[in-house]
């Protein structure tokens, strides 16, 4: 997103000149001629940088600076004055001014100072975000629902052990995130976390990827390669989509789990490793065992502790928290800060077949196309707010004594509200009408 520059100066010609120069540099601009007006714009517009005159008609520039830093501590503020003194400059810098320029000034110098401060601000934001991602106790494990709090508590207990863990759940529910959280909270946290997608490679390549190979082991093996188990020594290996592994590879993996040793492809040296194994699947392994597609002995080796991640539709109370979390990760890039109540209601009423991954993609897409600092319903995919498709046949039981159309309409609204769990937007979708129309009819019949 284009940086927004706020100019606070009571001299109209100065504001005009700065506004024109900033727009030529490609920035968005806004102007305030009084200190209080400028503070209001900081609250409402969340500018990227402020150019502030020291002398204003309603309050001192240093007072505006203090209040601006209270509103937004990391907001870069460049002070301008024709009455510069060393003492004033020192005071401004103590309060938190990013820089201090005396009138008359060189416009190119001001442009350079602005670019430097915008870059520094962006870098500080990125560093803060990366640090929070790396040091967060449970990384991206976000949830306030009872079921997620139970899962987080289980992860905390499991992490302290060396037990193998099997994480199950639909695609997109965050299985790798849970695996990372286990590793980060374990005694192995300073050793490697090595992920492997078992579905991404054919059997021979997967064997080489897991156990490594010696030079000449097969066509194209021009040098020795270390496998993922070697690389994960003293740490954690995460085997994603474990159910897609062939029975032959399952047998080889079972041996590693039992003996903690293996040979590279084409090698004779037996290598020993100390690796914790976390596996994940979106399939029902008990059904795969019955069909002979998955080894029962391997299942019991992996399933010492099972963590099942529920689909998003079963933890809808977490959707607002997750949506805000994803926006906080990318909002600074696109200058988007909020999700409107109407948009949030649509997010909460959707069934999310793609689970958390789909929600993350929707938030990122909305932030990209949003042209303000707030995500609105029109920024969301049409799937989230299109009316439900009418059924091809409708069965209505009309009693012998008859029924009025008004009572029938009231009954349909009550059933839609019951089916949607009281969610008005979803009920309106089920009926194929707008939420406003639903509210009007509900009030008409005394339902709400």
Beta strands, then each sheet from edge to edge (+ up, - down):
strand 1: 4-8
strand 2: 28-32
strand 3: 49-53
strand 4: 76-81
strand 5: 99-102
strand 6: 165-168
strand 7: 193-197
strand 8: 212-213
strand 9: 225-226
strand 10: 236-240
strand 11: 261-263
strand 12: 270-272
strand 13: 276-281
strand 14: 305-308
strand 15: 338-339
strand 16: 374-375
sheet 1: 2+ 1+ 3+ 4+ 5+
sheet 2: 7+ 10+ 13+ 6+ 14+
sheet 3: 8+ 9-
sheet 4: 11+ 12-
sheet 5: 15+ 16+
end
